[in-house]
Structures are given as C-alpha cells and as structure tokens.
Amino acid sequence: MLETIGKWKITALEAGRFSLDGGAMMGSVPKVLWEKTNPPDAQNRIRLAMRCLLLDDGEQLVLIESGMGTKIGDSFKTMFDVKQTPEPLENALNALGRSLEDITHVLVTHLHFDHAGGLTKTAKNGKLVPTFRNARYFISRRN
C-alpha cells in the first residue's frame, strides 16, 4: 500500500462499511462475473468499505472524503446495512493520536452520502455544524 508521496505521509482511515445493490454498483458488468469476488446478500447488496485518506506533511493534515458521518437514522442503517462505530472518523483519528480539530483541509470528490455525509455533525443544540471546525473545505464547483 502506498504510504508516502513526496513529503506527504498517507494513511487510510476506516470509516465503516455498508451495502449497496450489486447491479447498480457494477453497471454493465454481468452478475455472473462480479458475484465471484463480491457475493451479494439476499437483497442483492454487496459489501463496501468507506475509507478516507489522511495526508500529513508535518504542517498540514488533509482529509480526503468524510465517510457517511453520524447523522444517519435507524431505518437508513437497516436499508444500507451500515456498520460503523458511533464516531467513525473521530475514533480513527484518535487511534493515530489526532483529533477532528487537527484537520486543516478537507477535500471531497463528490457529494454522495458515503463520501460527504461526515462533513457536518449535529451539535448539542441540535444544529448542524462543520465536523472539522479548523479546516478549509474544498469541492469542485460543479458539485
């Protein structure tokens, strides 16, 4: 696995797992091919991992993607067979001796729930707030 690019140290952060319809995920690839490596469940869903990348150059701590986040309800968890800790990115960062506040930049490739759901969290007052309060957020203008 790639561990560095130039001065940047790269770490994959596990943000949980979930399931989506295998046919939708594989597009025009026939099921007889993809089911060999991605066996579907009874609802034709395949298991997918949510991994975010953490880039560290000693001064900046850049997060690419934010996973699903913590704002999902029970019916959503059931529908997509979500398996994650209550605070997936916070837990993954803490395991590295880091915190949400250490993130300086967040890059998001697109706004699907499994890539951008973790950009905000619910504060104690019930309002949505940025998860990474000290970071600058980046996404393409099209998104």
C-alpha positions in Angstrom: 0.0 0.0 0.0 1.2 3.5 -0.8 2.5 5.2 2.3 4.1 8.4 1.0 4.0 10.8 -1.9 6.9 13.1 -1.6 6.8 14.8 1.8 3.2 13.6 2.4 2.5 10.6 4.7 -0.6 8.8 3.6 -2.9 6.8 6.0 -6.2 5.1 5.1 -8.8 5.7 7.7 -11.6 3.1 8.1 -15.0 4.9 8.4 -17.2 1.9 8.4 -18.9 -0.5 5.9 -22.3 -0.6 4.2 -24.1 -2.4 1.4 -25.5 -1.3 -1.9 -27.2 -3.1 -4.8 -24.6 -5.1 -6.7 -26.1 -4.5 -10.1 -26.2 -0.7 -9.6 -22.6 -0.7 -8.4 -21.2 -2.8 -11.2 -23.2 -1.3 -14.0 -22.9 -3.2 -17.3 -20.7 -5.9 -15.8 -22.7 -9.2 -15.7 -23.6 -10.5 -12.3 -22.0 -13.9 -13.1 -18.7 -12.1 -13.2 -18.9 -9.7 -10.2 -20.6 -12.1 -7.8 -17.4 -14.3 -7.8 -15.5 -11.6 -5.9 -18.4 -9.7 -4.4 -21.1 -12.2 -3.3 -24.4 -10.4 -2.8 -26.7 -10.9 0.1 -30.4 -12.0 -0.2 -31.3 -8.4 -1.2 -28.6 -8.4 -4.0 -26.4 -5.9 -1.9 -22.7 -6.1 -1.9 -20.4 -5.0 1.0 -18.5 -1.8 0.5 -15.9 -0.1 2.7 -15.7 3.6 3.4 -12.1 4.6 3.6 -10.9 8.2 3.8 -7.4 9.2 3.2 -5.3 11.3 5.6 -2.4 13.2 4.2 0.2 14.6 6.6 3.2 16.8 5.7 4.1 17.7 9.2 2.3 21.0 9.0 -1.0 20.3 7.2 -3.3 17.5 7.9 -5.6 16.9 4.8 -8.6 14.6 4.9 -9.9 13.3 1.6 -13.6 12.3 1.9 -15.5 12.2 5.2 -17.5 9.0 5.1 -21.1 8.7 6.0 -21.0 10.6 9.2 -23.1 10.3 12.4 -26.4 11.8 11.3 -28.0 8.6 9.9 -31.2 7.1 11.4 -32.0 3.5 12.2 -34.1 2.9 9.0 -31.2 4.2 6.9 -28.8 2.0 8.8 -31.0 -1.0 8.1 -31.6 -0.3 4.5 -27.9 0.0 3.7 -26.7 -2.5 6.4 -24.4 0.2 7.9 -21.7 -1.0 10.2 -19.6 1.7 11.8 -18.7 3.0 15.3 -20.7 5.8 16.7 -17.9 8.3 15.9 -16.0 6.6 13.0 -13.6 9.4 11.9 -13.1 10.7 15.4 -12.2 7.2 16.6 -9.9 6.6 13.6 -8.1 9.9 14.2 -7.8 9.3 17.9 -6.2 5.9 17.2 -3.4 7.9 15.4 -3.1 10.4 18.3 -5.0 13.1 16.3 -8.4 14.8 16.6 -11.1 16.3 14.4 -9.6 19.8 15.3 -6.2 18.8 13.8 -7.6 18.6 10.3 -6.5 21.7 8.3 -8.1 20.9 4.9 -10.9 18.6 3.7 -11.2 17.6 0.1 -14.4 15.9 -1.2 -14.6 14.3 -4.6 -18.4 14.4 -4.9 -21.5 14.7 -2.7 -22.7 11.2 -2.3 -23.8 10.3 1.2 -20.8 7.9 1.7 -18.3 10.5 0.7 -19.7 13.7 2.2 -22.1 12.7 5.0 -19.4 13.3 7.6 -18.7 16.9 6.7 -21.2 18.1 9.3 -22.4 16.8 12.6 -25.2 17.6 15.0 -24.2 19.9 17.8 -25.7 19.6 21.3 -28.2 22.4 20.5 -29.5 20.3 17.5 -28.0 22.5 14.8 -25.6 21.2 12.1 -22.0 22.4 12.4 -18.8 21.6 10.5 -17.2 18.4 11.7 -13.7 19.8 11.1 -14.1 23.3 12.5 -10.5 24.3 11.9 -10.4 23.1 8.3 -10.9 24.7 4.9 -13.3 22.6 2.8 -12.7 22.0 -1.0 -15.0 20.6 -3.6 -15.4 21.1 -7.3 -17.6 24.0 -8.4 -19.8 21.5 -10.3 -20.7 19.8 -7.1 
